[in-house]
Amino acid sequence: MVNVFLSSWPLFFGVMLLMVGNGLQGSLMGVRGGAAGFSPFIMSVVISAYFLGFMIASRMTPEMIRRVGHVRVFAALGSLISAALIIFPTLEHPAVWIAMRVILGFAFCGVYVTSESWLNNAATNDTRGQAISLYMITQMVGIIAAQALLVVPDPSGYLLFVIPSVLVSIAFAPILLAISPTPAFESTKPMNITKLFTTSPLAFVGMSLMGAVFALQFGMSAVFATEAGMTLQQTSVFVAAFYVGALVCQYPLGWLSDRMDRRVLIASTALAGGLAGVVGLTMSDSFLVLVGVAAVIGGSANPLYSLLIAYANDFLDVEDMASASAGLMFVNGVGAVIGPILTGWFMEQMGARGYFVLIAVPMLALTGYGIYRMTKRPAPSVDETGSYTYYAPTGTVVAMEYAQEAAMEAAEAEAEAQAIASERESGASG
C-alpha cells in the first residue's frame, strides 16, 4: 500500500485537503447556524440540501465530463465550492444557505467523481483494490482532521469559512499539476428499483435507513451539539468520534463478514447502533457518554454500508453488481435527504435529544427486519459468498464501481490460483 500511496500521493493529498474542507464546513454549519438564530428544523433543511445536490451531481457529472473533459469540470466545480463557502457568512439567510448547500453537494460530488476516475486510471489491476481502500481511508482521516480546526478561530467571524475555501483551492494544485487528463467514462445505470428490492429486500431497506443515519453524522451532529450546549472543543470531539469509530470497526466487521451469515452480523451491528442511540436519548447530559455513543454509532452505521452491499452481491451475477450498487447508492441518497429533515422536526418537538430518535429507530428497525428476513430464505454458503469490500458513504458510485472491479479481479485471481494448486496436487498424486 505504501507503493500505491507514493505513486499517487498528489491525488491522495489533494483528496485529504478536500475532505478537511468539506468536513469543516459540514460541522461549521451547525455551529454557525445556531449562532445565527436558525431553528433546528431550518438547519435540518440546510443539511439535507447538500445530499440533494450530491444525488443530482452523481448523474450529471459523467455527462459534463464527456462534453468538456475532466480538467475543466474539476476546475469549474472547485471554483463553485470556494465561492459558496465565502457566501455563507456574507448572507446569513436560510434560503441562501439552502441554495449554497445544494451547490456544495453538487460540486463536491462532481470533484469526487473526477478524482476517483483519475485514481482508477492511475491504478493497475494489481493495485486497484489497495488504491480504492486507501482513497476511502483518506476521506475518513480528512473528516476527522477537520474537526480539530473547528476550535481554532472564532466561529462567529469569516475565518472558519475562509479556511475550507483556501484548503479546497490548494487541494486542486497537486491534483491538476500531477495528474494527466483521462478518457471520458460511462457511468453505470442504476438497477431498476423493483428488481433491486426483489433481489435483496434487506440491502434495499437497510441502505435507505443507513442513508438517513449517515446524514445525521455528517452535519446534523454539529447541530445537535450546538442545541445541547456543547463548547466548540466538545463539538469537535463529539463529531470526530463518529468517524474514529468507523475507522476502528470497519475491518474487524469486514473480517467477520466473510466468515458468517451476513444477516446475523448486519442485525447485530444495527442492534449495537440502535442501543447506542437509546443511550444517547436517555443520557444526553453526560458528554463522555455522548462521545462513546457517537463512536459506537459511527462504528456501526458506516460498516453497515459496506456489509449491505456485500450481502446484495451474494445474490447477484458479476455483471449486475455495478448497476445494483448504483441503485443502492440512489436509495441511500434518498434516505440522506429525508433523514435530516425528520430529525430537525423531532428536535423542535423534543429538544436536542430528539436527534437520537432518528438514529435509534432506523437502527432498531434494521435489526428487526434483518431477523425477519432470516425466516424468509436460507443464507448462502460462506464458501459461495463474495468477499467484503470497504466502501465509505462519502464516496461516489464511481469509486464503488472500481472497488467492485477490484474485488472481482481478486476473486478471479484467487479462483485461478486454487485451480492451479488443485492441478498440481492431482499431478503429484498421479
C-alpha positions in Angstrom: 0.0 0.0 0.0 3.0 2.3 0.6 4.0 2.0 -3.1 0.4 2.8 -4.1 0.5 6.0 -2.0 3.9 7.1 -3.3 2.8 6.6 -6.9 -0.4 8.8 -6.5 0.4 10.9 -3.4 -0.6 14.2 -5.0 -4.1 12.8 -5.6 -4.4 11.4 -2.1 -3.0 14.6 -0.6 -5.5 16.7 -2.6 -8.4 14.5 -1.7 -7.5 14.7 2.0 -7.5 18.5 1.8 -10.8 18.4 0.1 -12.2 16.3 2.8 -10.8 18.6 5.5 -12.5 21.5 3.9 -15.8 19.5 3.4 -15.7 18.1 6.9 -15.1 21.5 8.4 -17.9 23.2 6.6 -20.3 20.4 7.4 -19.7 20.8 11.2 -19.4 24.6 10.9 -23.0 24.8 9.6 -24.4 23.5 12.8 -22.4 25.8 15.0 -22.8 29.0 12.9 -26.5 28.3 12.2 -27.3 28.2 15.9 -25.4 31.5 16.4 -27.4 33.0 13.5 -30.7 32.0 15.2 -31.8 29.3 12.8 -34.1 26.7 14.3 -33.2 23.0 14.3 -35.7 22.4 11.5 -34.3 25.2 9.3 -30.8 23.7 9.9 -32.1 20.3 9.0 -33.2 21.5 5.6 -29.9 23.2 5.1 -28.0 20.0 5.9 -30.4 17.9 3.7 -29.8 20.2 0.8 -26.2 19.0 0.5 -27.3 15.4 -0.1 -29.8 16.6 -2.7 -27.1 18.3 -4.7 -24.9 15.2 -4.3 -27.6 13.0 -5.8 -28.1 15.3 -8.7 -24.4 15.5 -9.5 -23.9 11.8 -9.4 -26.0 11.5 -12.6 -24.9 14.8 -14.3 -21.2 14.8 -13.8 -20.4 12.0 -16.2 -22.2 13.9 -19.0 -20.3 17.1 -18.1 -17.0 15.2 -18.3 -17.9 13.7 -21.7 -18.7 17.2 -23.0 -15.8 19.3 -21.7 -13.3 16.9 -20.1 -12.1 16.1 -16.6 -9.8 19.2 -16.1 -12.4 21.8 -16.9 -15.1 20.1 -14.8 -12.7 19.7 -11.9 -11.6 23.4 -12.0 -15.1 24.8 -12.5 -16.6 22.8 -9.6 -13.7 23.8 -7.4 -14.4 27.5 -8.1 -18.0 26.9 -7.2 -17.0 25.4 -3.9 -14.7 28.2 -2.9 -17.3 30.8 -3.9 -20.1 29.1 -2.0 -18.1 28.8 1.2 -17.4 32.6 1.2 -21.1 33.4 0.6 -22.3 31.6 3.8 -21.0 34.3 6.3 -21.8 37.1 3.9 -25.5 36.3 3.5 -26.9 34.6 6.6 -30.4 33.8 5.3 -32.0 30.3 5.2 -32.8 30.4 1.5 -29.3 31.4 0.6 -27.7 28.8 2.8 -30.0 26.1 1.3 -29.1 27.1 -2.2 -25.4 27.2 -1.3 -25.6 23.7 0.3 -27.1 22.3 -2.9 -24.3 23.8 -4.8 -21.7 22.4 -2.4 -23.2 18.9 -2.6 -23.3 19.1 -6.4 -19.7 20.4 -6.7 -18.1 18.1 -4.1 -19.8 15.1 -5.7 -18.5 16.2 -9.1 -15.0 16.7 -7.8 -15.1 13.2 -6.2 -16.3 11.6 -9.4 -13.4 13.2 -11.3 -10.8 12.3 -8.6 -12.0 8.7 -8.5 -11.8 8.3 -12.2 -8.3 9.7 -12.2 -7.4 7.3 -9.4 -8.7 4.3 -11.3 -6.8 5.4 -14.4 -3.5 5.6 -12.4 -4.0 2.1 -10.8 -3.3 -1.3 -12.3 -5.2 -4.5 -11.9 -2.8 -5.5 -9.1 -3.1 -2.2 -7.2 -6.7 -1.1 -7.8 -8.1 -2.6 -4.6 -5.4 -1.1 -2.4 -5.8 2.3 -4.2 -9.6 2.4 -3.6 -9.2 1.3 0.1 -6.5 4.0 0.6 -8.8 6.6 -1.0 -11.6 5.7 1.4 -9.4 5.8 4.4 -8.0 9.2 3.3 -11.5 10.6 3.1 -12.3 9.5 6.7 -9.0 10.8 8.0 -9.7 14.2 6.3 -13.1 14.5 8.0 -11.6 13.6 11.4 -8.7 16.1 11.0 -11.3 18.8 10.0 -12.8 18.7 13.5 -9.6 19.9 15.1 -9.8 23.1 13.0 -13.2 23.9 14.4 -11.8 25.1 17.7 -9.0 27.4 16.3 -10.8 30.7 15.5 -14.0 32.4 16.5 -16.9 30.7 14.6 -18.8 34.0 14.5 -16.4 35.6 12.1 -15.3 34.9 8.5 -12.1 32.9 9.2 -13.7 29.5 9.6 -15.3 29.8 6.2 -12.1 31.2 4.6 -10.1 28.2 5.9 -12.1 25.5 4.0 -12.2 27.7 0.9 -8.4 28.1 0.9 -7.9 24.3 1.6 -10.2 23.4 -1.3 -8.3 25.8 -3.6 -4.9 24.4 -2.5 -6.2 20.9 -3.0 -6.6 21.4 -6.7 -2.9 22.4 -7.3 -1.3 19.0 -6.6 -4.0 17.1 -8.4 -4.1 19.2 -11.6 -0.3 19.6 -11.8 0.4 15.9 -11.3 -2.4 14.0 -13.0 -3.0 13.9 -16.7 -6.5 14.0 -18.2 -8.2 10.7 -18.6 -10.7 9.5 -21.2 -14.3 10.2 -20.6 -16.1 7.3 -18.9 -19.6 5.8 -19.0 -21.3 5.6 -15.6 -23.3 2.5 -14.8 -27.1 2.9 -15.0 -28.7 2.1 -11.6 -30.7 -1.2 -11.4 -34.4 -0.9 -11.6 -35.8 -0.3 -8.1 -38.3 -3.2 -8.3 -35.6 -5.6 -9.4 -33.2 -4.2 -6.7 -35.8 -4.8 -4.0 -36.7 -8.3 -5.1 -33.0 -9.3 -5.4 -32.2 -8.3 -1.8 -35.0 -6.7 0.3 -32.7 -6.5 3.3 -30.0 -4.5 1.4 -32.6 -2.2 -0.2 -34.3 -1.4 3.1 -31.1 -1.2 5.0 -29.4 1.2 2.6 -32.4 3.6 2.8 -32.2 3.6 6.6 -28.5 3.9 6.7 -28.6 6.9 4.4 -30.6 8.8 7.0 -28.2 7.7 9.8 -25.1 8.8 7.8 -26.6 12.2 7.0 -27.2 12.7 10.8 -23.5 12.2 11.4 -22.4 14.5 8.5 -23.8 17.8 9.5 -26.7 17.2 12.0 -24.2 16.0 14.7 -22.9 19.6 15.0 -26.5 20.9 15.1 -27.2 18.6 18.0 -24.0 19.6 19.8 -25.0 23.3 19.4 -28.5 22.7 20.7 -27.1 20.6 23.6 -24.9 23.5 24.7 -21.6 21.9 23.9 -18.5 24.1 23.7 -16.5 24.2 20.4 -13.9 21.8 21.8 -16.6 19.3 22.8 -18.4 19.6 19.5 -15.2 18.8 17.6 -14.5 15.7 19.8 -18.2 14.6 19.5 -18.3 14.8 15.7 -14.8 13.2 15.3 -15.9 10.3 17.4 -18.3 9.1 14.7 -15.6 8.7 12.2 -13.0 7.3 14.5 -15.4 4.6 15.4 -16.0 3.9 11.7 -12.2 3.5 11.1 -11.7 1.3 14.1 -14.7 -1.1 13.4 -14.6 -1.3 9.6 -12.1 -4.0 9.1 -12.9 -6.3 12.1 -16.6 -6.3 10.9 -15.4 -7.0 7.4 -13.3 -9.9 8.6 -16.3 -11.4 10.4 -18.5 -10.7 7.3 -16.5 -13.2 5.2 -16.9 -16.0 7.9 -20.5 -16.0 9.0 -24.1 -15.4 7.9 -24.0 -11.7 6.9 -27.6 -11.2 8.0 -26.7 -12.1 11.6 -23.8 -9.6 11.5 -26.0 -6.9 9.9 -28.7 -7.4 12.6 -26.2 -7.5 15.4 -24.3 -4.4 14.2 -27.5 -2.5 13.7 -28.7 -3.5 17.2 -25.4 -2.1 18.7 -26.0 1.2 16.9 -29.7 1.3 17.9 -28.9 0.6 21.6 -26.3 3.4 21.5 -28.9 5.7 20.1 -31.2 4.8 23.0 -28.4 5.5 25.5 -27.9 8.9 23.8 -31.6 9.6 24.0 -31.8 8.9 27.7 -28.3 10.1 28.9 -27.7 13.1 26.8 -26.5 15.2 29.8 -23.1 13.4 30.0 -20.5 14.5 27.5 -18.3 11.4 27.9 -21.3 9.1 27.4 -22.2 11.0 24.2 -18.7 10.6 22.9 -18.9 6.9 23.5 -22.3 6.8 21.9 -21.1 8.6 18.8 -18.2 6.2 18.4 -20.5 3.1 18.6 -23.0 4.6 16.2 -20.2 5.6 13.7 -18.6 2.1 14.2 -22.0 0.5 13.4 -23.5 2.7 10.7 -20.5 3.2 8.4 -19.6 -0.5 8.2 -23.2 -1.4 7.6 -23.0 0.5 4.3 -20.4 -2.0 3.1 -22.0 -5.0 4.7 -25.3 -4.4 3.0 -23.6 -4.0 -0.4 -21.7 -7.2 0.2 -24.9 -9.0 1.1 -26.7 -7.8 -2.0 -23.8 -9.1 -4.1 -24.2 -12.6 -2.7 -27.4 -12.8 -4.8 -26.2 -11.1 -8.0 -24.3 -12.2 -11.1 -21.0 -10.5 -11.6 -22.3 -8.4 -14.5 -25.1 -7.0 -12.3 -23.1 -5.9 -9.3 -22.1 -2.4 -10.5 -25.7 -1.5 -11.5 -27.1 -2.8 -8.3 -24.5 -0.8 -6.3 -25.5 2.3 -8.2 -29.2 1.6 -7.4 -28.4 1.1 -3.7 -26.5 4.4 -3.6 -29.5 6.1 -5.0 -31.7 4.6 -2.3 -29.2 5.6 0.3 -29.2 9.2 -1.1 -33.0 9.4 -0.7 -32.6 8.4 2.9 -29.9 11.0 3.4 -32.2 13.8 2.0 -35.2 12.8 4.2 -33.4 11.9 7.4 -32.1 15.3 8.5 -35.5 17.0 7.8 -37.3 14.5 10.1 -34.6 14.9 12.7 -35.0 18.7 12.7 -38.7 18.2 13.3 -38.1 15.8 16.2 -35.5 18.2 17.7 -38.0 21.0 17.7 -40.6 18.8 19.4 -38.3 17.1 21.9 -35.3 19.3 22.2 -31.7 18.3 21.4 -32.1 14.7 22.4 -34.6 14.2 19.6 -31.5 13.9 17.4 -31.1 10.3 18.6 -34.6 9.3 17.8 -33.8 9.2 14.1 -30.6 7.2 14.8 -32.1 4.6 17.2 -35.3 4.0 15.2 -33.7 3.2 11.8 -31.0 1.1 13.5 -33.5 -0.9 15.6 -35.8 -1.2 12.5 -33.0 -2.7 10.5 -32.3 -5.2 13.4 -35.9 -6.3 13.3 -36.1 -6.5 9.5 -32.8 -8.4 9.4 -34.2 -11.0 11.8 -37.4 -11.2 9.8 -35.5 -11.8 6.5 -33.7 -14.7 8.1 -37.0 -16.5 8.2 -37.7 -16.0 4.5 -34.8 -17.7 2.8 -31.7 -19.6 3.8 -28.3 -17.9 3.9 -25.9 -18.6 1.1 -23.0 -20.8 2.0 -20.0 -18.8 3.3 -17.8 -20.6 0.7 -20.1 -19.2 -2.0 -20.3 -15.6 -0.9 -18.2 -12.8 -2.3 -15.5 -11.1 -0.2 -16.3 -8.0 1.8 -15.1 -4.7 0.2 -14.8 -1.5 2.1 -16.9 1.4 0.8 -17.1 4.8 2.5 -20.5 6.6 2.5 -18.6 9.7 1.4 -17.5 8.1 -1.9 -19.5 8.1 -5.2 -20.8 5.4 -7.4 -17.6 5.7 -9.5 -15.4 4.6 -6.5 -17.9 1.8 -5.8 -17.7 0.5 -9.4 -14.0 0.5 -9.3 -13.9 -1.2 -5.9 -16.3 -3.9 -7.3 -14.0 -4.4 -10.3 -11.0 -4.8 -7.9 -13.0 -7.3 -5.8 -14.0 -9.3 -8.8 -10.4 -9.3 -10.2 -9.2 -10.5 -6.8 -11.8 -13.3 -6.7 -10.9 -14.4 -10.2 -7.2 -14.5 -9.3 -7.9 -16.5 -6.2 -10.0 -19.0 -8.1 -7.3 -19.3 -10.7 -4.7 -19.9 -8.1 -6.8 -22.6 -6.4 -7.4 -24.3 -9.7 -3.6 -24.4 -10.4 -3.0 -25.7 -6.9 -5.5 -28.5 -7.5 -4.0 -29.4 -10.8 -0.5 -29.7 -9.1 -1.9 -31.8 -6.3 -3.6 -34.1 -8.9 -0.4 -34.3 -10.8 1.6 -35.1 -7.7 -0.8 -37.9 -6.6 -0.8 -39.3 -10.1 
